[in-house]
Amino acid sequence: MNQSAATKSFNPLRLINVLGPFIGLIVVLGLFSLDSEVRPYLYTGGNLKIILIQTVIVAIGALGMTMIIVSGGIDLSVGSVVAFTSVFGATLLVKGHSSTVTVALTVLAGGLIGLINGLVIAGFRMTPFIVTLGMMGVVRGSAKWLAGNQTVNSPPGSPLNQLMERVSPTQLLPLPPGVWIAIALAIIVSVVMRQTVFGRYIFAIGSNEATARLCGIRVPLHKVLIYSLAGLLFGLAGVMQLSRLTQGDPTVAVGLELDIIAAVVIGGASLNGGTGSILGSMIGALIMAVLRNGSNQMGWQNFTQEIIIAVGLDLLRQSRTKTS
């Protein structure tokens, strides 16, 4: 009996799912290390700092996307929300609002967009893909309208610009506050996902929505909460985008939603819902940043990077389909 229980408790596929993102990160770093010209620069403190800074926006977006994908949904409006909130935040700064007020209102703006997505998806029982695809166009158009089809520059010396500022560019430390904020949020969201009733409901809804309803879970309400919380995180990613560029640009973050979804899937989440982890998504975001950083150092064009990412994801999906 004890041997049988031990056999049942050990799940090789689950172990592979947990270690997969870490193995992927090691493989990517190893491949770029094979190049004698890239290797000396790849592991320098300055380059590692660049990689971590490039990871922040995707990582914060992946926190919200993980909750959505685990619940069985999807959100294609992330890139547009990041662009809109960066323009919205820059506009508030130009009008003389403090950095604290700007951050609060910008994050709330992202939460409002998420709330609308959740209400439409849950209230009208519409497909998240269709709803968020429509929202992507609406929010992108709103960003261009708000910015007057031009960039909105953040006032010089604004404290908000320091969130993603690269101090001591040749050294790893000190890291920008944005990196520490992303790490702190990852810990908080991970605890929420794994240690709270709300988190267990997210997994239950994604595993089997009909069963979740029969178990008494208020699925529509929780869907609204999930998309609203994710929207708040997307709004914060917009703040980081504003801080990194020191301006609000309505044309940025095109295709960002694909990077974020890829990070979550690489991290072990299933697009069918029910599985996923915050740690895996963070490693997935880091893999994306390392892949782009190494590709740039190798002199590969953007379309080559996109082909590599697409092929890698396709192979990953096929391998998981065969093992399941």
FIBATI-654779 format. One record per atom (N, C-alpha, C): residue in one letter; x, y, z. Coordinates in steps of 0.2 Angstrom, whole numbers, padded with zeros to 4 digits, always signed. Each point is the difference from the previous one (the first is absolute). Layout:
<nodes>
AXYZ/...
</nodes>
This chain:
<nodes>
M+0004-0006+0000/M-0004+0006+0000/M+0004+0006+0000/N+0005+0000+0004/N+0005+0006+0001/N+0003+0001-0007/Q+0003-0005-0003/Q+0003+0000-0006/Q-0004+0003-0006/S-0007-0003+0000/S-0005+0003-0005/S-0001+0007+0001/A-0001+0002+0006/A-0001+0007+0002/A+0006+0004-0003/A+0006-0002+0002/A+0006+0004-0002/A+0000+0000-0008/T-0002-0005-0003/T+0000+0000-0008/T-0004+0005-0003/K-0006+0000+0004/K-0006+0005-0003/K+0002+0007+0002/S+0004+0001+0005/S+0002+0007+0002/S+0005+0003-0005/F+0004-0005-0003/F+0006+0002-0004/F-0003+0001-0007/N+0000+0005-0003/N-0003+0001-0007/N+0006+0003-0004/P+0003-0004-0004/P+0006+0003-0004/P-0002+0006-0005/L-0006+0000-0003/L-0002+0005-0004/L-0001+0007+0004/R-0002-0001+0006/R-0001+0006+0004/R+0007+0003+0002/L+0005-0005+0001/L+0007+0002+0002/L+0003+0004-0007/I-0001-0003-0005/I+0002+0003-0007/I-0003+0007-0001/N-0006+0000+0002/N-0004+0007-0001/N+0003+0005+0004/V+0002-0002+0007/V+0003+0005+0004/V+0007+0002-0002/L+0004-0005-0002/L+0007+0001-0001/L+0001+0003-0007/G-0005-0001-0005/G+0000+0002-0007/G+0003+0007-0001/P-0003+0005+0003/P+0002+0007-0001/P+0007+0001+0002/F+0002-0003+0006/F+0007+0001+0002/F+0005-0003-0005/I-0002-0006-0003/I+0004-0004-0005/I+0001+0004-0006/G-0006+0003-0002/G+0000+0004-0006/G+0004+0006+0001/L+0000+0004+0006/L+0004+0005+0001/L+0008-0001-0001/I+0002-0006+0003/I+0007-0003+0000/I+0002-0001-0007/V-0005-0003-0004/V+0002-0002-0007/V+0001+0006-0004/V-0005+0005+0001/V+0001+0007-0004/V+0007+0003+0001/L+0001+0001+0007/L+0007+0003+0002/L+0005-0004-0003/G+0000-0007+0000/G+0005-0004-0002/G+0001+0001-0008/L-0005+0000-0003/L+0001+0001-0008/L+0003+0007-0002/F-0002+0005+0004/F+0004+0006-0002/F+0007+0000+0003/S+0001-0004+0005/S+0007+0000+0003/S+0005-0003-0005/L-0003-0004-0005/L+0004-0004-0005/L+0004+0005-0004/D-0003+0006-0001/D+0003+0005-0004/D+0006+0004+0003/S+0006+0000-0002/S+0006+0003+0004/S-0001+0007+0000/E-0003+0003-0005/E-0001+0008+0000/E-0006+0002+0005/V-0005-0004+0001/V-0005+0002+0004/V+0001-0002+0007/R+0003-0006+0002/R+0001-0002+0006/R+0004+0005+0005/P+0005+0004-0002/P+0003+0004+0005/P-0005+0006+0003/Y-0004+0002-0005/Y-0005+0005+0002/Y-0006-0002+0003/L-0002-0006-0001/L-0007-0003+0002/L-0001+0000+0007/Y+0006-0002+0004/Y-0001+0000+0007/Y+0003+0006+0004/T+0001+0005-0003/T+0002+0006+0003/T-0005+0003+0004/G+0002+0004+0006/G-0006+0003+0004/G-0004+0005-0004/G+0003+0003-0004/G-0004+0005-0004/G-0005-0003-0005/N+0002-0006-0003/N-0005-0003-0004/N-0005-0004+0004/L+0002-0003+0005/L-0005-0003+0004/L-0006+0005+0003/K+0003+0006+0001/K-0005+0006+0002/K-0005+0001-0005/I+0003+0001-0006/I-0004+0001-0006/I-0006-0005-0001/I+0003-0007+0001/I-0005-0005-0001/I-0006+0000+0005/L+0002+0002+0007/L-0005+0000+0005/L-0005+0006-0001/I+0003+0006-0003/I-0004+0005-0001/I-0005-0001-0006/Q+0002-0004-0005/Q-0004-0002-0006/Q-0005-0005+0002/T+0001-0003+0006/T-0005-0005+0002/T-0005+0003+0004/V+0000+0005+0003/V-0004+0003+0005/V-0007+0001-0003/I-0001+0003-0006/I-0007+0001-0003/I-0003-0006-0002/V+0003-0005-0003/V-0003-0006-0002/V-0001-0004+0007/A+0004+0000+0005/A-0001-0004+0006/A-0006+0003+0003/I-0001+0006+0001/I-0006+0003+0004/I-0006-0002-0004/G+0000+0001-0007/G-0006-0002-0004/G-0001-0007+0001/A+0005-0004+0000/A-0001-0008+0001/A-0003-0002+0006/L+0001+0004+0005/L-0004-0001+0007/L-0007+0000-0001/G-0003+0005-0004/G-0007+0001-0001/G-0002-0006-0005/M+0004-0001-0005/M-0002-0005-0005/M+0000-0007+0003/T+0004-0001+0004/T+0000-0007+0003/T-0006-0001+0004/M-0003+0005+0004/M-0007-0001+0003/M-0005-0001-0006/I+0000+0003-0005/I-0005+0000-0005/I+0001-0007-0004/I+0006-0002-0002/I+0001-0006-0003/I-0002-0006+0004/V+0002+0000+0006/V-0002-0006+0005/V-0007+0000+0001/S-0004+0005-0001/S-0007+0000+0001/S-0003-0002-0006/G+0004-0001-0006/G-0003-0002-0006/G-0002+0005-0005/G+0003+0006+0001/G-0002+0006-0004/G+0007+0002-0004/I-0001+0006-0003/I+0006+0003-0004/I-0002+0007+0000/D+0006+0004-0001/D-0001+0007+0000/D+0005+0003-0006/L-0003+0002-0005/L+0004+0002-0006/L+0001+0008+0000/S-0003+0003+0005/S+0000+0008+0000/S+0006+0002+0004/V+0004-0004+0003/V+0006+0002+0004/V+0004+0005-0003/G+0002-0001-0006/G+0005+0005-0003/G-0003+0007+0000/S-0007+0000-0003/S-0003+0006+0000/S-0001+0004+0006/V-0002-0004+0006/V-0001+0003+0006/V+0007+0003+0003/V+0006-0004-0001/V+0006+0003+0002/V+0001+0007-0004/A-0001+0000-0006/A+0001+0006-0004/A-0005+0006+0002/F-0006-0002+0001/F-0005+0005+0003/F+0002+0003+0006/T+0002-0005+0005/T+0001+0003+0007/T+0007+0004+0000/S+0004-0002-0004/S+0007+0004+0000/S-0002+0007-0003/V-0004+0001-0005/V-0002+0006-0002/V-0005+0004+0005/F-0004-0004+0003/F-0004+0003+0005/F+0004+0003+0006/G+0005-0004+0002/G+0004+0002+0006/G+0004+0006-0002/A+0003+0000-0006/A+0004+0006-0002/A-0004+0006-0001/T-0006-0001-0002/T-0005+0006+0000/T-0001+0003+0007/L-0001-0004+0005/L-0001+0002+0006/L+0006+0004+0003/L+0006-0003-0001/L+0006+0004+0002/L+0000+0006-0003/V-0001+0001-0007/V+0000+0006-0003/V-0005+0005+0002/K-0005-0002+0003/K-0005+0004+0003/K+0001+0002+0007/G+0006-0002+0003/G+0002+0002+0006/G-0002-0005+0006/H-0002-0005-0001/H-0002-0005+0005/H+0007-0003+0003/S+0000-0002+0006/S+0006-0003+0003/S+0000-0007-0002/S+0007-0003+0001/S+0001-0006-0002/S-0004-0006+0003/T-0002+0002+0007/T-0004-0005+0003/T-0007+0000-0002/V-0003+0005-0002/V-0007+0001-0002/V+0000-0003-0008/T+0005+0001-0003/T+0001-0002-0007/T+0000-0008+0000/V+0004-0003+0004/V+0001-0007+0000/V-0007-0003+0002/A-0003+0003+0005/A-0006-0003+0003/A-0006+0000-0006/L-0001+0006-0003/L-0005+0001-0005/L+0002-0004-0006/T+0006-0001-0002/T+0002-0004-0006/T-0001-0008+0001/V+0001-0002+0006/V-0001-0007+0002/V-0008-0001+0000/L-0003+0005+0003/L-0008-0001+0000/L-0003+0000-0007/A+0003+0004-0004/A-0002+0000-0007/A+0001-0007-0004/G+0005-0003+0002/G+0001-0007-0003/G-0005-0005+0003/G-0001+0001+0007/G-0005-0004+0003/G-0007+0001-0002/L-0002+0006-0002/L-0006+0002-0003/L-0001-0004-0007/I+0005+0000-0004/I-0001-0004-0006/I+0000-0007+0001/G+0003-0003+0005/G-0001-0007+0002/G-0007-0001+0002/L-0002+0004+0004/L-0007+0000+0003/L-0005-0001-0006/I+0001+0005-0005/I-0005-0001-0006/I+0001-0006-0003/N+0006-0003-0001/N+0001-0006-0004/N-0004-0006+0004/G+0001+0000+0007/G-0003-0005+0004/G-0007+0001+0000/L-0003+0006+0000/L-0007+0000+0000/L-0004-0002-0006/V+0004+0001-0006/V-0003-0002-0006/V+0001-0008-0001/I+0005-0002+0002/I+0002-0007-0001/I-0005-0004+0005/A+0000+0002+0006/A-0004-0004+0005/A-0008+0002-0001/G-0002+0006-0001/G-0007+0002+0000/G-0003-0003-0006/F+0003+0000-0006/F-0003-0002-0006/F+0003-0007-0003/R+0004-0003+0005/R+0003-0006-0002/R+0003-0001-0007/M+0004+0006-0001/M+0003+0000-0007/M+0007-0003+0001/T+0003-0002-0006/T+0007-0003+0000/T+0005+0006+0001/P+0004-0002+0005/P+0005+0005+0002/P+0005+0003-0006/F+0001-0005-0005/F+0004+0002-0006/F-0003+0005-0004/I-0007+0000-0001/I-0003+0005-0004/I-0001+0006+0004/V-0002+0000+0006/V-0001+0006+0004/V+0007+0004+0001/T+0005-0003+0002/T+0007+0003+0001/T+0003+0002-0007/L-0002-0003-0005/L+0003+0002-0007/L-0004+0006-0002/G-0006+0001+0001/G-0004+0006-0001/G+0003+0006+0005/M+0001-0002+0006/M+0003+0005+0005/M+0007+0003-0002/M+0004-0005-0003/M+0006+0002-0003/M+0000+0006-0005/G-0005+0000-0004/G+0000+0005-0005/G-0003+0006+0003/V-0005+0000+0004/V-0003+0005+0004/V+0005+0004+0004/V+0004-0003+0004/V+0005+0003+0004/V+0005+0003-0004/R+0003-0004-0005/R+0005+0003-0004/R-0002+0007-0003/G-0006+0000-0003/G-0003+0006-0003/G-0001+0005+0005/S-0002-0001+0007/S+0000+0005+0005/S+0006+0002+0002/A+0006-0004+0000/A+0006+0003+0001/A+0003+0005-0005/K-0002-0002-0006/K+0002+0005-0006/K-0004+0007+0001/W-0006-0001+0002/W-0004+0006+0000/W+0002+0004+0006/L+0002-0003+0006/L+0002+0004+0006/L+0006+0003-0001/A+0005-0003-0004/A+0006+0003-0001/A+0001+0004-0006/G-0006+0001-0004/G+0000+0004-0006/G+0004-0003-0005/N+0001-0006-0001/N+0004-0004-0005/N+0008+0002+0001/Q+0002+0002+0006/Q+0007+0001+0001/Q+0002-0002+0007/T+0006+0000+0001/T+0003-0002+0007/T-0002+0006+0005/V-0001-0002+0006/V+0000+0005+0006/V+0006-0001+0004/N+0004+0005+0000/N+0006-0001+0004/N-0001+0002+0008/S+0003-0005+0004/S-0001+0001+0007/S+0005+0006+0002/P-0002+0004+0005/P+0004+0006+0002/P+0006-0002+0003/P+0006+0003-0002/P+0006-0002+0002/P+0001+0001+0008/G+0003-0005+0003/G+0001+0000+0007/G-0005-0003+0004/S-0005-0003-0004/S-0006-0003+0004/S+0002-0006+0003/P-0001-0001+0007/P+0002-0006+0004/P-0003-0007-0004/L-0005+0001-0004/L-0003-0006-0003/L+0005-0003-0005/N+0004+0004-0003/N+0005-0002-0005/N+0006-0004+0003/Q+0001+0000+0007/Q+0005-0003+0003/Q-0002-0008+0001/L-0006-0002-0001/L-0002-0007+0001/L+0004-0005-0004/M+0001+0002-0006/M+0004-0004-0005/M+0006+0003-0002/E+0003+0005+0004/E+0006+0003-0002/E+0006-0005+0001/R+0005+0000-0005/R+0005-0004+0001/R+0006+0003+0003/V+0001+0000+0006/V+0005+0003+0004/V+0006-0004+0000/S+0006+0002-0001/S+0007-0004+0000/S-0001-0005-0006/P-0001+0002-0006/P-0001-0004-0005/P+0004-0006-0001/T+0007+0000+0002/T+0004-0005-0001/T+0000-0005+0006/Q-0004+0001+0005/Q+0000-0005+0006/Q-0007-0002+0001/L-0001-0006+0003/L-0006-0003+0001/L-0004+0004+0005/L+0003+0002+0006/L-0003+0003+0005/L+0002+0008+0000/P-0004+0004+0002/P-0007-0001+0002/P-0005-0001-0006/L-0005-0005+0002/L-0005-0001-0005/L-0005+0006+0001/P-0004+0001-0006/P-0005+0005+0000/P-0006-0002+0005/P-0003+0005+0003/P-0006-0002+0004/P-0005-0005-0004/G-0001+0001-0006/G-0005-0004-0004/G+0001-0007+0000/V+0007-0002+0001/V+0002-0007+0000/V-0003-0003+0007/W+0002+0004+0005/W-0002-0002+0007/W-0008-0001+0001/I-0003+0005-0004/I-0008+0000+0001/I-0003-0006-0004/A+0003-0002-0006/A-0002-0006-0003/A+0001-0006+0004/I+0006+0000+0003/I+0001-0006+0005/I-0005-0001+0006/A-0001+0006+0003/A-0005+0000+0005/A-0007-0002-0002/L-0002+0003-0005/L-0006-0002-0003/L-0001-0007-0002/A+0005-0003-0002/A+0000-0007-0002/A-0001-0004+0006/I+0004+0002+0006/I-0001-0004+0006/I-0007+0001+0002/I-0003+0006+0000/I-0007+0001+0003/I-0005-0004-0004/V+0001+0000-0007/V-0005-0003-0004/V+0000-0008+0000/S+0007-0002+0001/S+0001-0007+0001/S-0004-0003+0006/V+0001+0004+0006/V-0004-0002+0006/V-0007+0000-0001/V-0003+0005-0003/V-0007+0001-0002/V-0002-0006-0004/M+0004-0002-0005/M-0002-0006-0004/M+0000-0007+0003/R+0005+0000+0005/R+0001-0007+0003/R-0003-0001+0007/Q-0001+0006+0004/Q-0001-0001+0007/Q-0007+0003+0002/T-0004+0003-0005/T-0007+0003+0002/T-0005-0004-0004/V-0006+0001+0003/V-0006-0003-0003/V-0001+0003-0007/F+0001+0006-0001/F-0001+0004-0007/F+0005-0004-0005/G+0006-0001+0002/G+0005-0003-0004/G-0003-0007-0002/R-0002-0004+0005/R-0003-0007-0002/R-0006+0000-0004/Y-0004+0006+0000/Y-0006+0000-0004/Y+0003+0002-0007/I+0005+0003-0001/I+0003+0002-0007/I+0002-0007-0003/F+0003-0004+0003/F+0002-0007-0002/F-0006-0004-0002/A-0005+0000+0005/A-0006-0004-0001/A-0004+0002-0006/I-0001+0007-0001/I-0003+0002-0006/I+0003-0002-0006/G+0007+0001-0001/G+0004-0002-0006/G-0001-0008-0001/S+0000-0004+0005/S+0000-0007-0001/S-0006-0002-0002/N-0006+0002+0003/N-0007-0002-0003/N-0005+0005+0003/E-0002+0005-0005/E-0004+0005+0002/E-0007-0003+0003/A-0002-0005-0004/A-0007-0002+0002/A+0000-0003+0007/T+0005-0004+0001/T+0001-0003+0007/T+0001+0005+0005/A+0004+0006-0001/A+0000+0005+0004/A-0006+0003+0002/R-0005+0001-0005/R-0006+0003+0001/R-0004-0005+0005/L+0000-0006-0001/L-0004-0005+0004/L+0003+0000+0007/C+0006+0001+0001/C+0003+0001+0007/C-0001+0006+0003/G-0004+0004-0003/G-0002+0006+0004/G+0004+0006-0002/I+0005+0000-0004/I+0005+0006-0001/I-0004+0004-0005/R+0000+0007+0002/R-0003+0005-0004/R+0004+0002-0006/V+0000-0004-0005/V+0004+0001-0006/V+0000+0006-0003/P-0005+0003-0002/P+0000+0007-0003/P+0003+0005+0005/L-0001+0000+0006/L+0003+0005+0005/L+0007-0001+0000/H+0003-0006+0000/H+0007-0001+0000/H+0003+0002-0006/K-0003-0001-0006/K+0003+0002-0006/K+0001+0007+0000/V-0005+0004+0002/V+0000+0007+0000/V+0006+0002+0005/L+0001-0003+0005/L+0006+0001+0005/L+0006-0001-0003/I+0001-0006-0004/I+0006-0002-0003/I+0002+0005-0005/Y-0005+0002-0005/Y+0002+0005-0005/Y+0002+0007+0003/S-0004+0002+0005/S+0001+0006+0003/S+0007+0000+0003/L+0002-0005+0004/L+0007+0000+0003/L+0005+0000-0005/A-0001-0004-0005/A+0005+0000-0006/A+0001+0007-0003/G-0006+0003-0001/G+0000+0007-0002/G+0004+0005+0004/L+0000-0001+0006/L+0004+0004+0005/L+0007-0001-0002/L+0002-0006+0000/L+0007-0002-0002/L+0002+0002-0007/F-0004+0000-0005/F+0001+0003-0006/F+0001+0007+0000/G-0004+0004+0004/G+0001+0007+0001/G+0007+0001+0003/L+0002-0004+0005/L+0007+0001+0003/L+0005-0001-0005/A-0001-0005-0005/A+0005-0001-0005/A+0001+0006-0004/G-0006+0004-0001/G+0000+0006-0004/G+0004+0005+0003/V+0000+0000+0007/V+0004+0005+0004/V+0007-0001-0001/M+0002-0007+0000/M+0007-0002-0001/M+0002+0002-0008/Q-0004-0001-0004/Q+0001+0002-0007/Q+0001+0008-0001/L-0004+0004+0004/L+0001+0007+0000/L+0007+0002+0003/S+0001-0003+0006/S+0007+0001+0003/S+0006-0002-0004/R-0001-0005-0004/R+0006-0003-0004/R+0001+0005-0006/L-0005+0002-0003/L+0001+0005-0006/L+0000+0007+0002/T-0003+0002+0006/T-0001+0007+0002/T-0004+0003-0004/Q-0005-0003-0003/Q-0005+0003-0004/Q-0006-0005-0001/G-0006+0002-0002/G-0005-0004-0002/G-0001+0000-0007/D+0000-0006-0003/D+0000-0001-0007/D-0005-0005-0002/P-0005+0003-0004/P-0006-0005-0001/P+0001-0005-0005/T+0006+0000-0003/T+0002-0005-0005/T+0004-0006+0003/V+0002+0000+0006/V+0005-0005+0003/V-0004-0006+0002/A+0003-0005+0002/A-0003-0006+0003/A-0004-0004-0005/V+0001+0001-0007/V-0003-0004-0005/V+0002-0007+0000/G-0004-0005+0001/G+0002-0007+0001/G+0003-0002+0007/L+0000+0005+0005/L+0002-0002+0006/L-0004-0005+0003/E-0007-0001-0001/E-0004-0005+0002/E+0002-0007-0002/L+0003+0000-0006/L+0003-0007-0002/L+0006-0002+0004/D+0005+0005+0002/D+0005-0001+0004/D-0002-0002+0007/I-0005+0003+0003/I-0003-0002+0007/I-0003-0007+0000/I-0004-0001-0005/I-0003-0007-0001/I+0005-0005-0001/A+0005+0001-0004/A+0006-0005-0001/A+0003-0001+0007/A+0002+0005+0004/A+0003+0000+0006/A-0004-0005+0005/V-0006+0001+0000/V-0005-0004+0004/V+0000-0007-0002/V+0000-0001-0007/V+0000-0007-0002/V+0006-0004+0001/I+0006+0004-0002/I+0006-0003+0002/I+0001-0002+0007/G-0003+0004+0004/G+0000-0001+0007/G-0004-0006+0003/G-0003-0003-0005/G-0004-0006+0002/G-0007+0000+0000/A-0003+0006-0001/A-0007+0000+0000/A-0003-0003-0007/S-0007-0002+0001/S-0003-0003-0006/S-0005+0005-0002/L-0001+0001-0007/L-0005+0005-0002/L-0007-0003+0000/N+0000-0007+0002/N-0007-0002+0002/N-0002+0001+0007/G+0004+0003+0004/G-0001+0002+0007/G+0001-0005+0005/G+0000+0002+0006/G+0001-0005+0006/G+0007-0001+0002/T+0005+0001-0004/T+0007-0001+0002/T+0004+0007-0001/G+0005+0001+0004/G+0005+0005-0001/G+0002+0002+0007/S+0006+0004+0000/S+0003+0003+0006/S+0003+0006-0001/I+0000+0004+0005/I+0003+0007+0000/I+0008-0001-0001/L+0003-0004+0003/L+0007-0001-0001/L+0002-0002-0007/G-0004-0005-0002/G+0001-0002-0007/G-0001+0006-0005/S-0005+0004+0001/S-0001+0006-0005/S+0006+0005+0001/M+0003+0001+0006/M+0005+0005+0001/M+0006-0003-0004/I+0002-0006+0001/I+0005-0003-0004/I-0001+0000-0007/G-0006-0001-0003/G-0002+0001-0007/G+0001+0007-0002/A-0001+0005+0004/A+0001+0007-0002/A+0008+0001-0001/L+0003-0003+0005/L+0008+0001+0000/L+0003-0004-0006/I-0003-0005-0002/I+0002-0004-0006/I-0001+0005-0006/M-0006+0003-0001/M-0001+0004-0005/M+0005+0006-0001/A+0002+0003+0006/A+0004+0005+0000/A+0007-0002-0002/V+0002-0006+0003/V+0007-0002-0002/V+0000-0002-0007/L-0005-0003-0003/L+0000-0002-0007/L+0001+0006-0004/R-0004+0006+0001/R+0001+0006-0004/R+0006+0003+0001/N+0003+0000+0006/N+0006+0003+0002/N+0006-0003-0004/G+0000-0007+0000/G+0005-0004-0003/G-0001+0001-0008/S-0006+0000-0002/S-0001+0000-0007/S+0003+0007-0003/N-0001+0005+0004/N+0002+0007-0002/N+0008+0000+0000/Q+0003-0003+0005/Q+0007-0001+0000/Q+0003-0004-0006/M-0004-0005-0002/M+0002-0004-0006/M-0001+0004-0006/G-0003+0005+0000/G-0002+0004-0006/G-0005-0003-0004/W-0005-0004+0003/W-0005-0003-0004/W-0006+0006+0000/Q-0003+0000-0006/Q-0006+0004-0001/Q-0006-0002+0004/N-0005+0005+0001/N-0006-0001+0004/N-0004-0006-0003/F+0000+0000-0006/F-0004-0006-0003/F+0003-0007+0001/T+0007+0000+0001/T+0003-0006+0002/T-0002-0002+0007/Q+0000+0005+0004/Q-0001-0001+0007/Q-0008-0003+0001/E-0004+0003-0004/E-0007-0002+0000/E-0001-0007-0002/I+0004-0002-0006/I+0000-0007-0002/I+0002-0005+0005/I+0006+0002+0004/I+0002-0004+0005/I-0005-0001+0005/I-0003+0005+0003/I-0005+0000+0005/I-0006-0005-0002/A-0002+0002-0006/A-0006-0004-0003/A+0002-0007+0000/V+0006-0002-0003/V+0001-0007-0001/V+0001-0004+0007/G+0003+0004+0005/G+0001-0003+0006/G-0006-0001+0004/L-0005+0005-0001/L-0007-0001+0003/L-0003-0006-0003/D+0000-0001-0006/D-0003-0005-0004/D+0003-0007+0002/L+0006+0000+0001/L+0003-0007+0002/L-0002-0001+0007/L+0000+0005+0004/L-0002-0001+0007/L-0007-0002+0001/R-0005+0003-0004/R-0007-0003+0000/R-0001-0007-0003/Q+0004-0001-0005/Q+0000-0007-0003/Q+0002-0005+0005/S+0006+0001+0004/S+0002-0004+0005/S-0005-0002+0006/R-0003+0006+0002/R-0005-0001+0005/R-0006-0004-0002/T-0002+0001-0006/T-0006-0003-0003/T+0002-0008+0000/K+0006-0002-0002/K+0002-0007+0000/K+0000-0003+0007/T+0003+0004+0005/T+0001-0003+0006/T-0007-0001+0004/S-0005+0005-0002/S-0006-0001+0003/S-0005-0005-0003/
</nodes>
